[in-house]
Amino acid sequence: MSAGKTAFVLAGGGSLGCVQVGMLRALLAAGVAPDFVVGSSVGALNASYFAAYPHAEGVEALATIWFGLRRRDVFPFSMTTALAVLKGRDYLVDPAPLRRLVEKTLPFRRLEEAPLPVHLVATDMQGIAVPLSQGDAVEAIMASAAVPGVFPPVEIDDVSLMDGAVAANTPLSLAAALGARRVFILPTGYACDLEGPRRAPWRGRCTPSLCSSRGN
């Protein structure tokens, strides 16, 4: 990519990834448009959706998705889950509901088909960041969001991958390697007026109205 590109880098952070919606609102309202986006973990989900609809209307649609989410849509704990763990399963949560959510909301099948270039980060079993810029979009997102011990790893090209946040929660180096000279970091929670301590990423809810004018 040529020099001088602008990138949005969307960090990981579980349910607090909803605050990135407000940051996207503020950036677009300020006339800032990226040449590409980079995402890790929950940032991979937001980055991919924004890459499909990189405009104000798309951001509002993303807000609607976040407002409609419940824990069971992503982290469906049940007696069946507990029994599976007791029987030796090495992860807590069935990834099928999250996969269905991604498949339902994402309009492109391969990363390279996104209207706005999108690049995701996962982590291999040696703890090394693995960039994902092409291939099956759903598999790439699921790999980037595969929190160790919570979701099972995802195999891509015979490599087992887990949550991108393990190796690169805020993948600035990937943005730089792709030619970005201006980078806007969209963190999760720390730039916001939170009412209390940060909770576990699978607990509680957050509102996309937070950080509507903060975050950068």
C-alpha positions in Angstrom: 0.0 0.0 0.0 1.2 3.5 -0.7 2.4 5.9 2.0 0.0 8.3 3.8 -2.9 5.9 4.5 -5.3 6.4 7.3 -6.2 3.4 9.5 -8.7 2.8 12.2 -7.4 0.2 14.7 -10.2 -1.4 16.8 -8.9 -3.0 20.0 -10.2 -6.0 21.8 -12.3 -5.8 25.0 -15.3 -8.2 25.0 -18.6 -6.5 25.6 -17.0 -3.1 26.0 -16.4 -3.2 22.3 -19.8 -1.5 22.0 -18.1 1.8 22.9 -16.3 1.7 19.5 -19.6 2.5 17.9 -19.6 5.9 19.5 -16.0 6.5 18.4 -16.9 5.6 14.8 -19.8 8.1 15.0 -17.5 10.8 16.3 -14.8 10.1 13.7 -17.2 10.1 10.7 -18.9 13.3 12.1 -15.5 14.9 12.1 -14.9 14.0 8.5 -12.3 11.3 9.1 -12.5 8.4 6.7 -10.1 5.4 6.8 -8.4 3.8 3.9 -8.5 0.5 5.8 -9.5 -0.9 9.2 -7.7 -3.3 11.5 -9.4 -5.3 14.3 -8.6 -7.7 17.1 -11.0 -9.8 19.1 -14.3 -7.9 19.5 -12.6 -5.1 17.4 -12.5 -7.7 14.6 -16.3 -8.0 14.7 -16.8 -4.2 14.7 -14.1 -3.6 12.1 -15.6 -6.2 9.7 -19.1 -4.8 10.0 -17.8 -1.3 9.5 -15.8 -2.4 6.5 -19.1 -3.7 5.0 -20.9 -0.4 5.6 -18.3 2.3 6.1 -20.7 5.3 6.5 -22.9 6.9 9.1 -25.9 4.7 8.3 -23.7 1.6 8.7 -22.6 2.8 12.1 -26.1 3.3 13.3 -27.0 -0.2 12.0 -24.1 -1.5 14.1 -25.4 0.4 17.1 -28.8 -1.3 16.6 -27.1 -4.7 16.6 -25.3 -3.9 19.9 -28.5 -2.6 21.5 -30.2 -5.8 20.7 -27.6 -8.2 22.0 -28.1 -10.3 25.1 -25.6 -12.5 26.9 -27.2 -15.6 25.5 -26.5 -14.4 22.0 -22.8 -14.7 22.5 -22.1 -16.5 25.8 -25.0 -19.0 26.2 -24.3 -20.7 29.6 -26.5 -23.6 30.4 -26.6 -26.9 32.2 -25.6 -28.5 28.9 -22.5 -26.3 28.9 -21.6 -27.3 32.5 -22.0 -31.0 31.8 -19.8 -30.7 28.7 -17.1 -29.0 30.7 -17.4 -31.7 33.4 -17.0 -34.4 30.8 -13.6 -32.9 29.7 -14.4 -30.2 27.1 -11.6 -27.7 27.2 -13.8 -24.6 26.5 -16.8 -23.2 28.2 -19.0 -21.8 25.5 -20.5 -23.2 22.3 -19.4 -20.8 19.5 -22.4 -21.6 17.4 -24.6 -18.6 18.5 -21.7 -16.1 17.9 -21.1 -17.8 14.5 -24.8 -17.4 13.6 -24.7 -13.8 14.6 -21.7 -13.1 12.4 -23.2 -15.0 9.5 -26.5 -13.2 9.8 -25.0 -9.6 9.9 -22.0 -9.8 7.6 -22.8 -9.4 3.9 -19.5 -10.5 2.4 -18.1 -14.0 2.5 -14.4 -13.3 2.1 -12.3 -10.6 3.8 -11.0 -9.4 0.4 -14.6 -8.7 -0.8 -15.2 -6.1 1.8 -16.0 -2.6 0.4 -13.4 -1.1 2.7 -10.2 -3.1 3.2 -10.2 -5.0 6.5 -7.4 -6.8 8.3 -7.8 -8.9 11.4 -5.4 -10.4 13.9 -5.5 -13.8 15.6 -2.9 -15.6 17.7 -1.3 -18.9 17.0 -0.5 -21.5 19.7 3.0 -20.1 20.1 1.5 -16.7 21.1 2.5 -15.1 17.8 0.2 -12.6 16.0 -1.2 -13.9 12.7 -2.6 -11.3 10.3 -5.7 -12.3 8.3 -6.4 -10.2 5.2 -8.1 -12.7 2.9 -10.1 -15.9 3.1 -13.3 -16.9 4.8 -14.5 -13.8 6.7 -16.6 -15.7 9.3 -13.7 -18.1 10.1 -11.3 -15.1 10.4 -13.6 -13.3 12.8 -14.3 -16.4 14.9 -10.5 -17.0 15.1 -9.8 -13.4 16.2 -12.5 -13.6 18.8 -11.8 -17.1 20.2 -11.1 -16.2 23.8 -8.9 -19.0 25.2 -10.8 -21.3 27.5 -14.1 -19.6 26.6 -14.3 -20.5 22.9 -12.5 -23.3 21.0 -9.6 -22.4 18.7 -10.3 -22.1 15.0 -8.3 -23.8 12.4 -7.3 -21.8 9.3 -4.9 -23.3 6.8 -4.2 -26.1 9.2 -3.1 -23.6 11.9 -5.0 -23.4 15.2 -5.8 -19.8 16.1 -7.2 -18.1 19.1 -8.1 -14.6 20.3 -6.1 -11.9 18.6 -5.9 -9.9 21.8 -3.5 -12.5 23.3 -0.8 -11.3 21.0 -2.0 -7.9 19.9 -4.9 -6.4 21.6 -4.3 -3.1 19.7 -2.5 -4.2 16.5 -0.7 -1.0 15.6 2.2 -2.8 14.1 0.0 -4.4 11.5 -1.5 -1.0 10.6 2.0 0.4 10.2 3.1 -2.6 8.1 0.1 -2.0 5.8 1.2 1.5 5.1 -0.7 3.6 7.6 0.8 6.9 8.5 -2.2 8.3 10.4 -3.8 5.9 12.9 -6.9 6.4 15.0 -7.0 3.9 17.9 -10.5 2.8 19.1 -10.0 1.3 22.5 -12.6 -0.4 24.7 -13.7 1.3 27.9 -10.6 3.1 29.2 -11.4 6.3 27.4 -15.0 6.3 28.7 -16.7 7.5 31.8 -17.4 4.1 33.2 -19.5 4.0 36.4 -17.4 1.3 38.0 -14.5 -1.1 37.6 -14.3 -3.0 34.3 -16.2 -6.3 34.4 -15.4 -9.6 32.8 -16.0 -9.3 29.0 -18.9 -11.8 29.1 -20.7 -10.0 31.9 -23.0 -7.1 31.8 -23.9 -4.8 28.9 -22.6 -1.6 27.5 -24.3 1.1 25.5 -23.0 2.4 22.1 -24.0 5.9 23.2 -21.0 6.1 25.4 -18.0 7.8 24.0 -20.0 9.5 21.3 -17.6 12.3 21.3 -14.6 10.7 23.1 -12.0 8.1 22.4 -9.4 9.9 20.3 
